[in-house]
Amino acid sequence: MILRRLGKVFDPADHTLPPGCKEFAQSPQTLHFDAFTRVYFSTRSTDPGGATFRSHMAFADMTPDFATVLRVSAHTVLPLGALGTFDEHGIFPMNVIREGGQIWGYTCGWNRRKSVSVDTAVGFVVSDDQGETFGRLGPGPILGPSLNEPFLVGDAFVLKAMGRFHMWYMFGQRWVTENAHSAPDRVYKIGHATSPDGLNWAKQDGVQILPDRLGPDECQALPSVIQWSGRYHMVFCYRDVHGFRTDPAKGYRIGYAHSRDLQRWTRDDATLGLTGQPGDWDGEMQCYPHLTISGGRPYMLYNGNAFGRRGFGAVELSLG
């Protein structure tokens, strides 16, 4: 499926990021204009003391073939949430769509917890200035925990198809520990929800739409879907539940699935065939993918080593 590798196309070290932000360009997500493609990404600021981070949304405008960076936003596009809200400590990622003359954004807000490290939910934001800035409709999320999805709802990707809005997203199943002395790690899967208006969502509540490859503790995240050549194509990332930060063999890699009806998906990771280049920016990890059609051609953007600390790359795809 990989027609052409473009390599790393954006390195945050080569550009001036918004004030207070440094390194990281995680989870690239596109918005298309006539003359360029805007890529939103999550960058980071450091909390006082330097031990913890917060995630902020910025963007880079690029040529449609992702060969040239035209502009990087001088500001973040959305302030973090207020004290105690679901997105108080960060926003990562944000998927955007055009709807009714506005730009709609579906955010993944996160906040720190005491017994476990983090929780997430899906927020909704709107831009009336062509995606330069966004504002919330309210301080809370539009999709969050439910009876069979008790935590870690996020990573929303929204597509309008077959007369409805469709959302693919991550939901947490459980927290597990590797041993008596380790911190809890999370297990999460990919789910599906539909909506008549893009705001009020009906989800299948706990239904995992993709089979596991690594066993029941496989972690699946960041689904992304496009329609091309009569089929729907999905990419996502997956990893082992433990050891993924230090062992490349257990780290994120990118999976693939296809569907005719958006309901039944066939997982076929080998067809995508993306592997990192040893010693290169993606040699140890490939994660946070995003499918897009830019300049009339299908591309996949993705992050490499260290969860996107050094930016994102692209491949042009040949989809059947």
WOBELLIN-V466241 format. One record per pair of residues at least 24 apart in sequence whose C-alpha atoms are under 6 Angstrom apart, sorted by the first residue. I is the first residue (numbers start at 0). GAP is how many residues later the second one is. D is the distance in whole Angstrom. If there is no record, write none. Layout:
I | GAP | D
I | GAP | D
This chain:
0 | 271 | 5
0 | 316 | 5
0 | 317 | 5
1 | 315 | 5
2 | 313 | 5
2 | 314 | 5
2 | 315 | 6
3 | 311 | 6
3 | 312 | 5
4 | 310 | 5
5 | 308 | 5
5 | 309 | 5
6 | 306 | 5
7 | 304 | 6
7 | 305 | 4
8 | 304 | 5
9 | 301 | 5
9 | 302 | 5
10 | 299 | 5
10 | 300 | 4
11 | 299 | 6
17 | 56 | 5
17 | 57 | 5
19 | 25 | 6
20 | 24 | 4
22 | 286 | 6
23 | 284 | 5
23 | 285 | 4
23 | 286 | 6
23 | 287 | 6
24 | 283 | 6
24 | 286 | 5
25 | 282 | 5
26 | 66 | 6
26 | 261 | 5
28 | 66 | 6
35 | 26 | 6
35 | 27 | 5
35 | 28 | 5
36 | 24 | 6
36 | 25 | 5
36 | 27 | 5
41 | 50 | 6
53 | 35 | 5
53 | 36 | 5
54 | 35 | 4
54 | 36 | 5
55 | 35 | 6
63 | 230 | 5
63 | 231 | 5
76 | 56 | 4
76 | 57 | 6
77 | 56 | 5
85 | 24 | 6
85 | 25 | 6
86 | 24 | 6
94 | 62 | 6
101 | 25 | 6
101 | 26 | 5
102 | 24 | 5
107 | 46 | 5
107 | 47 | 6
118 | 33 | 5
119 | 32 | 5
119 | 33 | 6
119 | 34 | 6
120 | 32 | 5
120 | 33 | 5
121 | 32 | 5
147 | 57 | 6
147 | 58 | 5
148 | 57 | 5
154 | 67 | 5
156 | 67 | 6
163 | 32 | 5
164 | 29 | 6
164 | 30 | 5
164 | 33 | 6
165 | 27 | 6
165 | 28 | 5
166 | 25 | 6
166 | 26 | 5
167 | 24 | 5
169 | 51 | 6
186 | 30 | 6
186 | 32 | 5
187 | 31 | 5
187 | 32 | 6
188 | 31 | 5
216 | 24 | 6
221 | 66 | 6
223 | 66 | 5
223 | 67 | 6
230 | 28 | 6
230 | 29 | 5
231 | 26 | 6
231 | 27 | 5
232 | 25 | 5
233 | 24 | 6
236 | 50 | 5
247 | 36 | 5
251 | 33 | 6
251 | 34 | 6
251 | 35 | 5
252 | 33 | 5
252 | 34 | 6
280 | 24 | 6
